[in-house]
Amino acid sequence: MKTSNKKRVLAVGAHPDDVEILCAGTLALLKNNGWDIATATIANGDCGSATLNRDEISTIRMKEAENSAKLLNGKYYCVGNRDVYLFYDKSTLEKTINLIRTVKPDLVITHSPVDYMSDHEVTSSLVRMACFTAGIKNIETESPPFYSIPYLYYMDALDGKDYFGSEIKPTTLVDISDVMNIKEKMLAAHDSQRSWLMEHHGMDEYIISMKNFSANRGEKMGVKYAEGFRQHLGHAYPQDNILKKELNEMVKVL
């Protein structure tokens, strides 16, 4: 059972900074609407540096994720797998189920089932199964069963495209224009990634590219900035659109 009557959202990314890029604005809006906020990653970010070793960069990146979550008075969790070595296996699934049981979310947001990299896709599959099975008592984890299947939404794939370059169209858009400043601050908390991306990708557009994509989604609903989602509507999952219910005129259903 929950210890608070407040509603709770859990956003799960593969790596530190994923949720900031793709759904931090929506988290900020929910926080302003009285929700408790939690963020999590399946991996610890240990490949996110061209100069630091795994332990050094993972320690930095998890601290950055924690600082980002604190901007929404939220809590950050890390399942603890290594970057790239993210697989749908018994151990990782059990740890993801334990995450759901620990946070007890009403709403979960995670990666698109189809994305540009397999770490994101595996995270999506793990979170989907964990939401569905968190109440099964014969699955033993450190935290006890959580007997409620939460709402589940998938974030946009990065750049809104699959790995063939085809557009993945969101079904729910959220106007984040009024909270872009906090989204930008949350992404900026991941300071280590700016230098790594410059070294690895030859780019210095960490925040600019995020804002450009948010502006692209904003165009689809006639606002400055937006974030896109698709709701999981499979068997036993809640069917009503909780984002529309909670955020009202800030949401456009396509």
N, C-alpha and C positions, 0 to 999 in steps of 0.2 A: 504494500500500500504506500501511497505517497505521504510524505510528511508535510506537504504544503498544498493549499488549494489553488495556487497559481498554476497556470498552464506552462508547459515546458517544451522547448524546441531543442533538438539535437541536430547539429549539422556535422556530417562526417565526410571528410575528404581523405584522399589517399595520402597526401603530403601536407606539411605546414604551408600555408598560404592559398591552398585550393579553395577553401570556403570563402576566404576574403575576396578572391577574384570573382567568384560566381554567385555568392548569396549573402554577403555581409550586409548589404542594404536592406534586404528583407528581414534579416535578423534584427537590425536596428529598429525597423518599424514595429516588429513584434515586441521588442523590449519596451518601446515607447507605449505600447498597448498593454503593458503589464505582464508580459511573459518572462519567465526565467530562461536564460540563454546558456547553452552548453555547446562547445565545439570539440571535435575529436579528429584524430588522424589514425589511419591504420599503420602507416609507416612513420619512422622517426626523422626523416629528412637527411639521412647520413650520406647521401650522394650529392648533396646540394652545394658542393664547393670544389673549386679547382686547386685549392692550396691547403686546406685543412684536412686532417684525417677524419675518419668516420665518427669517432667518439667526440672530437672537438666540434664538428659542425652539427651533429645531432643534438648535442647539449645546447648550442646556441639557438638552433631552430625551434626546439621545443620551448625554450624560454621565450622566444619571439611570439610563438603561438599563444603561450600563456598570457603575455602582455597584451596581445591583440584581443583576446577574449575578455580581459579585464576592462577594456574600454566600453564593454556592454555590461559590466558587472557580472560577467559570465565565468564559467569554469572550463578549463581545457583538459582533455584526456588523450592519452596516446596508447594505442594497443601495443605498439612496440616492435613491429616488424621492420626489416630493413628495406630501404628503397630498392626497387627493381625485383627483389625477391618476395613479391607479394603473390601468394597463391591461394586458391580456394581449397584449403585443406582442413582437417579436423581441428588442429590446434588453433589456427587463426579464426576459424568459425566460432569455436567455443569462446575465445577471447572477445569476439565481436558480440556474441550473445550476452556475455557478461557485461559488456559496455551498455547495451540496451537495458539490461536488468538493473544496473547501477544508476543510470540517469533517470529511468522511468519516463520517457518522453511521451507527450501527446502527439507530437509531430516530429518526423525525421526527414531531413533533407540530405541527399547524397548525390553521387555522380550519375551521369547518364549511363545507361547500360551499354551504349556504343559511344566510344570516345577515341581520341587520337592515340592513347597509350593504354596498355593492358593493366597497369596499376590502377587506373581509374575504373576500368571495367570490372576488375576483380573486386574492388571495393564496393561497387554497385551491387554485385551479386551477393557478397557477404552480408551487406547491410539489409538487403531484401530478405534473405533467409533468416537473419537474426531477428528482424522485426516479427516475422511470422512464427518463429519457434521459441521466443523468449518466455512464453508461458508454459512450455512443455516441461513438466516436473522431472521426467526421466532423463533430461539433459542436465547434468550436474555441473554447476559453475560456482565460483566463490560467492556471488550474489544470488539470492533466491529468485524463483520464477516471478516474472512480471506479467500478470494476467490481463493484458490489453494490447491488441494489435494497433500500433499508432498509425496516424496518417503518414503516407510516404510520398515524397515528391523528389523528382530527379532534376538536378540543375542542368543548365545548358552544357553541352560539350564545349570545350574551349574553342573559341571562334565560331561556335554554332554549327560545326560541320563534323561529319563522320570521317573515317580514315580513307574514304574514297573521294572526299571533297564535296560530298552532297550535303545540302542544308538539312539540319535537324530542327524542325519547327516546334517552338514551344506552344503549349495549349493554355498557359496562364502567364500573364505578364504583370509585374508588380512595379508601380511607379516609385522609384527610389530617389527622385530628384531632390527632395527635401533632406535626405540623409546621405547624400554623396560625400559630404565632408567627413562623416564618421567612417564610411566605407574606405575612403582614401587613407584615413589615419590608421585603420586596422591593417590595410595592406602595407603601408609604410612601416609598420612595426616589424615587418620581415626584412630588415635592413640588409641582412647577409645575402639575400637573393639578388639584389641589384648588381652587386659586384660579380656574383657568380654568373648571372645571365650575360653580362657584358663579356666575360671571358669565354663562356661556352657557346653563346648564340650570336655574339657580336652585336648586341642591341642594348640600348639604354632607354627603354620605353616601358619599364615595369608598370608604373601607374598610368602612363599615357595610354598604353594599349588597353588596359582595363577600362578606362573611361571611354575610349573610342568604341569598344564593344558594347558598353552600357548605353552609349548614345545610339548605337545601331538598334538595340532592342527598344529604346525609347521612341524612335521613329515609328515603330510599329503600333504604338498606342498614343502618338501625338504628344509625348512629353519629352523632357530633356534626357532623362536617364531611366532605364528600367532593367529588371532582371527577368529571365525567362525560366519557366519550369514546365514539367509534365508530371501529372499525378498518376501514381500507380493505382490502378482500379481492379486488380486481380481479386480472386475469390477471398473473402473474409476481411479484406481491407475496407476501411471507411470509404464511402462513396461520395459524400458531399464535399464541396470545395472549401476546406477550412481557411485557406488564405483569403478567399473572397468573403467569407463570413466574418473574419476578424479584421480585415483591412479595407473592406467596403469599396469606396470609390477609388482607392489606390490600386485596385486590381481590375484587369480586363481579361475576361475569359474568351478565348478565340474558338 
